[in-house]
Amino acid sequence: MDILKSLFDGDIRPFEQSGRLTPEAVELMKEVVTQEEQLLSQLDENTAETLRTYQAGREEVNYLVTLERFKDAFILGARMMMEILTER
């Protein structure tokens, strides 16, 4: 089991407010959805499917890169704690 992946994915929730978005993030997400709908309405079905395939690939790449950065930051935090505790 990859505990950092589970933590990142939200399978482990260390606090009640996990996953809450700021009002600014919610508004930005709404705007992006609106823009995507407008764009897709202007494309023929073949081009729209190509765009959706591209978006899915980008989302997967973004997830994988963000997961690795999350792990790196978590490990760095753990190393900092170990260093602080061993200096006493």
N, C-alpha and C positions, 0 to 999 in steps of 0.2 A: 504494500500500500504506500502510495506517495502522499504523505501527510501534508506537505506544502501545497500540492495540487488540490487536495480535498479542501484545504483552508481557502485557497484562492477561488475555487469553484463555488464556495458557499456551502459545501456539505458539512463543514464544521463552522459553527457560528459562535465566536468567542464573546459576542455581545449582542444584545437585543436589536440594535439599530443597524445591523449588517444589511447592506444593499440599499440604503436610503440615498436618494439623489437630491441634490440642491434644486431649488426652483429654477435656477439658470440652466442647469443640465436638462431638466424636464422640458423647458421651453425650447432649447436647442434641438433636442430629440424630435419634438413636434415639427419644427421647421425643416429638419432634414427629411422626415417622412413626407411632408408636403412637397418638397422639392423633388424627391424621388418619384412620387406619384405623378407629378407634372411631366417629368422627364420620360417615364415609362409610357405615358399616354401619347407621347409624340413619336414613339418608335413602333416599327412593325414587329410582329411577334418573334421573328427570327432574331432580330437585333436586340429586342427586349430580353430574350432568353440568354443571349450572349452576355448582356450586361448583368443579369442575375447570377450567371455562372461566375463571372469575374468578381462580383461583390461577395459571393460565398467564399471564393478563394482568398480574397483580401481579408475577410473576417477571420478565416482560419489562421492565416499568417499573423494577423494582429493578436489573436488569442495566444498563439504559441510564443510570440516575442514577449508579450506582456506577462505571460506566465513565467518565463525565464527571468525577466527583470524582477518580478515579485519574489521569486526564489532567491535571486542574488541579494536583494535588499534584506530579506529575512535572515539570510546567512550572515550578512554583514552585521546586522543588529545583534545576532547571537554572538558573533566574534567580539563585538564591542563589550557585551555583557561579560563574557569570559575574561577579557583583558581587565576590565574594571574590578571584577571579583578576585582575580589573582594578584592584583597590586596591593591588596590590603595586608 
